[in-house]
Amino acid sequence: MFLIDSHCHLNKEYYPDGLGGVFERAAGAEVKRMVFASADVATSREAAELARAQTAGPEIYALVGVHPHEAAAASPSYLDEIRALALEPRAVAVGEIGLDYFYDISPRDEQRRVLSEQLELAKEIKKPVVIHVRDAKERSEGDANGELLAILREHGADKIGGVIHCFSGTMRDAEAALELGFYISFAGPVTYPKNTALREVAMAVPLDRILCETDSPYLAPQGFRGKTNEPFHVREVYEYVSMLKGVPMEEFAAAVKENVERAFRLEARNVRV
């Protein structure tokens, strides 16, 4: 099988002993491709550098962008720096970008501004986007999903497409994202016992629009909670979602691989298998 972790953070700060063991464990779980996500200019540069340097397995591709947590700290030159990195051959999308009203680390107006600027950048360079979105603890205090979808429509995001990563919204949010042509990515939380509503979304999302990820080092699947998440744990997500969908694991893995290649336009690249 060919498994893909479509969203992981491989930064040195999370894996101070290096990535050798991480990659070895991933290979043992048949995880052969990883998409290295970013949070700011520095981590975007780190992701792009690893993607550029990685010539053996696993395949590494990079996301470059400024996360909503970092919006207020973005320098005046951040957009030019992200543009330059996004044009590298193995940078496949602008991300992760979006809105986070749960932690509110950056003021919401700054989050909206930086999101809008990066959506326009993605349109300019014709690359998809990877979206982070999280509502306030009480949705009445901040409907990030609703605002996000309005901003995506306003900026014509249906023309560029992308992924809602680590989906945590409602069925209605998923339907709206699918109508815009976005893919829905599921991570460890879909395995948590209390997340019945999220599992219902996973069952409803069409097979040709699903991605799987770890968001490592965060959000380890149920059997590994309390431990550092790693790309090899994405197999747990594949197994769980394939079970929910009633699709044999090998068929499900093949479908997700095709989805990743469409979402990130890898079919137009010289992708190693």
Stockholm file with secondary structure:
# STOCKHOLM 1.0

chainA/1-273         MFLIDSHCHLNKEYYPDGLGGVFERAAGAEVKRMVFASADVATSREAAELARAQTAGPEIYALVGVHPHEAAAASPSYLDEIRALALEPRAVAVGEIGLDYFYDISPRDEQRRVLSEQLELAKEIKKPVVIHVRDAKERSEGDANGELLAILREHGADKIGGVIHCFSGTMRDAEAALELGFYISFAGPVTYPKNTALREVAMAVPLDRILCETDSPYLAPQGFRGKTNEPFHVREVYEYVSMLKGVPMEEFAAAVKENVERAFRLEARNVRV
#=GR chainA/1-273 SS CCEEEEEECCCTTTCTTCSHHHHHHHHHTTEEEEEECCSSHHHHHHHHHHHHHCCSSSEEEEEECCCGGGGGGCCTTHHHHHHHHHTSTTEEEEEEEEEETTTCCSCHHHHHHHHHHHHHHHHHHTCCEEEEEECCSSGGGCCHHHHHHHHHHHTTGGGTCEEECSCCSCHHHHHHHHHTTCEEEECGGGGSTTCHHHHHHHHHSCGGGEEECCCTTSCCCGGGTTSCCCGGGHHHHHHHHHHHHTCCHHHHHHHHHHHHHHHTTGGGSCCCC
#=GC SS_cons         CCEEEEEECCCTTTCTTCSHHHHHHHHHTTEEEEEECCSSHHHHHHHHHHHHHCCSSSEEEEEECCCGGGGGGCCTTHHHHHHHHHTSTTEEEEEEEEEETTTCCSCHHHHHHHHHHHHHHHHHHTCCEEEEEECCSSGGGCCHHHHHHHHHHHTTGGGTCEEECSCCSCHHHHHHHHHTTCEEEECGGGGSTTCHHHHHHHHHSCGGGEEECCCTTSCCCGGGTTSCCCGGGHHHHHHHHHHHHTCCHHHHHHHHHHHHHHHTTGGGSCCCC
//
